[in-house]
Amino acid sequence: MKIEVWSDFVCPYCYIGKRRLENALDQFSHKDHVTIEYKSYQLDPNAKEAPGKTIHELLADKYGMSVEKAKHMNEDLGKQAAELGLVYNFDTMQHTNTFDAHRLAKYAETKGLGKEMTERLLKAYFTDSKLLSDYSTLVELAGEVGLDQDDVTSLLQVNKYASKVRDDEEQARQIGVQGVPFFVFNEKYAVSGTQPVEVFTEVLDKVWEEEKDKPVLQSLNPKKSKTTYCTGDGCEEAEE
């Protein structure tokens, strides 16, 4: 079974969705027959490398709310993350452009370390408050997962793997991805947003049983279920 996951490293629901999928896979008896491929998706391609505002201030500006209300919203989101063992340090997060981080992840894939790099980048942003547009930071993180730091320095300077990132984004447009996280199972079943672990478990079982069905992309979000996802306009909860 192949699972493709479109996500962004500054998307809070992407990290939560990733962990819920992993928890479901831990309970899946055919886990050894599942491969996961992480796809690039930029929520804000025009984001500055260093906007100079806190996450709370950026959220307040986006939705026209007070900074205090934005803090409360982020606190609630942090609690959801904590239930999965994730630590979100909103007060010190450094929102930035993620294009270079996605290029690094694409390089890591070629070395068999795509999953490790993806996890490290997410933790670096949400927990460690690292600036993911800073080359020295990316080189340091790459070294932590076992990548050659000299190679990473070189690829960052010459914009290598940019086309791979753009290809993922174009594929997302072609299949109608409007927000992330977005999960595609065996190129025919789609799940959008951060679903509960139980939903991922049901989807895994269903796809395993019906993997020989005609290759038509079908949504497996439960009817009238609440899901959370991020788009370029922000993160929200919606009812399917």
C-alpha positions as CSV (number, residue, x, y, z in Angstrom):
1,M,0.0,0.0,0.0
2,K,1.3,3.4,-0.9
3,I,0.3,6.6,1.0
4,E,1.1,10.0,-0.3
5,V,0.9,12.9,2.1
6,W,0.9,16.5,1.0
7,S,1.9,18.8,3.9
8,D,3.9,21.9,4.9
9,F,6.4,22.2,7.7
10,V,4.6,25.3,9.2
11,C,1.2,23.7,9.1
12,P,0.2,22.8,12.7
13,Y,-2.5,20.3,11.6
14,C,0.0,18.6,9.3
15,Y,2.2,17.5,12.2
16,I,-0.9,16.3,14.2
17,G,-2.3,14.5,11.1
18,K,1.1,12.8,10.5
19,R,1.3,11.5,14.1
20,R,-2.3,10.2,14.0
21,L,-1.6,8.3,10.8
22,E,1.5,6.9,12.3
23,N,-0.5,5.8,15.4
24,A,-3.0,4.1,13.2
25,L,-0.3,2.3,11.3
26,D,1.2,1.0,14.6
27,Q,-2.1,-0.8,15.0
28,F,-2.3,-2.0,11.4
29,S,-1.3,-5.7,10.9
30,H,0.0,-5.0,7.4
31,K,2.2,-2.1,8.3
32,D,5.3,-3.7,6.8
33,H,3.6,-3.5,3.4
34,V,2.9,0.2,3.6
35,T,5.2,2.9,2.2
36,I,4.7,6.6,2.9
37,E,5.8,9.4,0.5
38,Y,5.7,13.0,1.7
39,K,4.8,15.6,-0.9
40,S,5.7,19.3,-0.9
41,Y,3.0,21.9,-0.4
42,Q,3.5,25.5,0.5
43,L,0.7,27.2,2.4
44,D,2.1,30.6,1.7
45,P,4.6,30.6,-1.2
46,N,5.0,34.3,-0.8
47,A,5.9,34.2,2.9
48,K,8.9,36.3,3.9
49,E,11.9,34.6,5.3
50,A,11.7,36.6,8.5
51,P,8.3,38.4,8.8
52,G,9.3,40.0,12.1
53,K,6.0,39.1,13.9
54,T,5.0,36.4,16.3
55,I,2.7,33.6,15.3
56,H,0.1,35.2,17.5
57,E,0.4,38.5,15.7
58,L,0.3,36.9,12.3
59,L,-2.8,35.0,13.2
60,A,-4.5,38.1,14.6
61,D,-3.7,40.1,11.4
62,K,-5.0,37.3,9.2
63,Y,-8.3,37.0,10.9
64,G,-8.8,40.5,12.2
65,M,-8.8,39.4,15.8
66,S,-7.0,40.5,18.9
67,V,-3.6,39.0,19.7
68,E,-5.1,37.7,23.0
69,K,-7.7,35.8,21.1
70,A,-5.1,34.4,18.8
71,K,-3.1,33.2,21.7
72,H,-6.1,31.4,23.1
73,M,-6.7,29.7,19.7
74,N,-3.1,28.6,19.6
75,E,-3.2,27.3,23.2
76,D,-6.2,25.1,22.2
77,L,-4.3,23.8,19.2
78,G,-1.3,23.1,21.4
79,K,-3.4,21.0,23.6
80,Q,-4.4,18.8,20.7
81,A,-0.8,18.4,19.8
82,A,0.1,17.5,23.4
83,E,-2.4,14.7,23.4
84,L,-0.1,13.1,20.8
85,G,3.1,13.8,22.6
86,L,3.9,16.8,20.4
87,V,5.2,20.1,21.9
88,Y,4.1,23.3,20.2
89,N,6.0,26.4,21.4
90,F,3.9,29.1,19.7
91,D,5.5,32.0,21.6
92,T,8.9,31.4,20.0
93,M,8.0,29.9,16.6
94,Q,9.5,31.7,13.6
95,H,7.1,31.7,10.7
96,T,8.9,31.7,7.4
97,N,9.0,30.6,3.8
98,T,9.4,26.8,3.5
99,F,10.5,26.4,-0.1
100,D,14.2,25.6,0.8
101,A,13.1,23.2,3.5
102,H,11.0,21.3,1.0
103,R,14.0,21.2,-1.4
104,L,16.1,19.7,1.5
105,A,13.4,17.1,2.1
106,K,13.4,16.1,-1.6
107,Y,17.1,15.6,-1.4
108,A,16.7,13.5,1.7
109,E,14.3,11.2,-0.2
110,T,17.1,10.4,-2.6
111,K,19.2,9.2,0.3
112,G,16.5,7.1,1.9
113,L,16.0,9.6,4.7
114,G,12.9,11.4,3.6
115,K,10.7,10.4,6.5
116,E,13.5,11.3,9.0
117,M,14.1,14.7,7.5
118,T,10.4,15.5,7.4
119,E,10.0,14.6,11.1
120,R,13.0,16.6,12.0
121,L,11.9,19.7,10.1
122,L,8.5,19.6,11.7
123,K,9.9,19.3,15.2
124,A,12.5,22.0,14.4
125,Y,9.7,24.4,13.6
126,F,7.0,23.6,16.2
127,T,9.1,22.5,19.1
128,D,12.6,23.9,18.7
129,S,11.6,27.3,17.2
130,K,14.2,27.0,14.3
131,L,14.1,29.3,11.3
132,L,13.5,26.9,8.4
133,S,14.6,29.5,5.8
134,D,18.1,29.8,7.3
135,Y,20.6,27.8,5.3
136,S,22.9,27.1,8.3
137,T,19.9,25.8,10.2
138,L,18.9,23.5,7.4
139,V,22.5,22.2,7.1
140,E,22.6,21.5,10.8
141,L,19.3,19.6,10.8
142,A,20.3,17.6,7.7
143,G,23.5,16.5,9.5
144,E,21.4,15.4,12.5
145,V,19.5,12.8,10.4
146,G,22.7,11.6,8.7
147,L,22.9,13.6,5.5
148,D,26.2,15.0,4.1
149,Q,26.3,18.6,5.2
150,D,28.6,19.7,2.4
151,D,26.2,18.3,-0.2
152,V,23.3,20.0,1.5
153,T,25.2,23.3,1.5
154,S,25.9,23.0,-2.2
155,L,22.3,22.0,-3.2
156,L,20.8,24.9,-1.2
157,Q,23.0,27.4,-2.9
158,V,22.2,26.3,-6.5
159,N,18.4,25.9,-6.0
160,K,18.7,22.2,-6.7
161,Y,15.5,20.0,-6.3
162,A,13.3,23.1,-6.9
163,S,11.6,21.3,-9.8
164,K,10.7,18.4,-7.5
165,V,8.9,20.7,-5.2
166,R,7.1,22.4,-8.0
167,D,6.1,19.0,-9.4
168,D,4.5,18.0,-6.1
169,E,2.6,21.3,-6.0
170,E,1.4,20.9,-9.6
171,Q,0.2,17.4,-8.8
172,A,-1.7,18.7,-5.9
173,R,-3.5,21.2,-8.1
174,Q,-4.3,18.5,-10.6
175,I,-6.0,16.3,-8.1
176,G,-7.8,19.1,-6.4
177,V,-5.9,19.5,-3.1
178,Q,-7.1,22.7,-1.5
179,G,-5.7,22.4,1.9
180,V,-3.3,20.2,3.9
181,P,-2.7,17.7,5.3
182,F,-4.0,15.7,2.4
183,F,-3.6,11.9,2.2
184,V,-3.9,9.7,-0.9
185,F,-4.0,5.9,-0.5
186,N,-3.0,3.8,-3.5
187,E,-3.6,6.8,-5.8
188,K,-7.4,6.3,-5.6
189,Y,-8.6,7.0,-2.0
190,A,-8.3,10.5,-0.5
191,V,-8.6,11.7,3.1
192,S,-8.3,15.4,3.8
193,G,-7.5,17.1,7.1
194,T,-6.6,15.7,10.5
195,Q,-8.9,12.8,11.0
196,P,-9.0,10.8,14.3
197,V,-6.8,7.7,14.6
198,E,-9.9,5.6,14.3
199,V,-10.7,7.0,10.9
200,F,-7.2,6.3,9.6
201,T,-7.6,2.8,10.9
202,E,-10.8,2.2,9.0
203,V,-9.3,3.7,5.9
204,L,-6.3,1.4,6.1
205,D,-8.5,-1.6,6.5
206,K,-10.8,-0.6,3.6
207,V,-7.9,0.2,1.2
208,W,-6.2,-3.1,2.0
209,E,-9.4,-5.0,1.3
210,E,-10.3,-3.1,-1.8
211,E,-6.9,-2.3,-3.3
212,K,-7.8,-3.9,-6.6
213,D,-10.8,-1.7,-7.2
214,K,-10.8,0.6,-10.2
215,P,-8.4,3.5,-9.8
216,V,-10.8,6.3,-9.0
217,L,-9.9,8.8,-6.3
218,Q,-12.6,8.6,-3.6
219,S,-13.0,10.7,-0.5
220,L,-13.1,8.5,2.6
221,N,-13.8,11.3,5.1
222,P,-16.8,10.2,7.2
223,K,-20.0,12.0,6.3
224,K,-20.8,15.0,8.4
225,S,-17.5,14.6,10.3
226,K,-15.5,17.5,11.6
227,T,-12.0,17.8,10.1
228,T,-9.2,20.4,10.5
229,Y,-6.8,21.5,7.8
230,C,-4.8,24.4,6.6
231,T,-5.0,26.4,3.4
232,G,-3.2,29.5,2.2
233,D,-5.8,31.5,4.0
234,G,-5.3,29.9,7.4
235,C,-6.2,26.8,9.5
236,E,-9.8,25.9,10.3
237,E,-12.2,23.3,11.4
238,A,-15.0,22.3,8.9
239,E,-17.8,19.8,8.7
240,E,-17.6,17.4,5.7
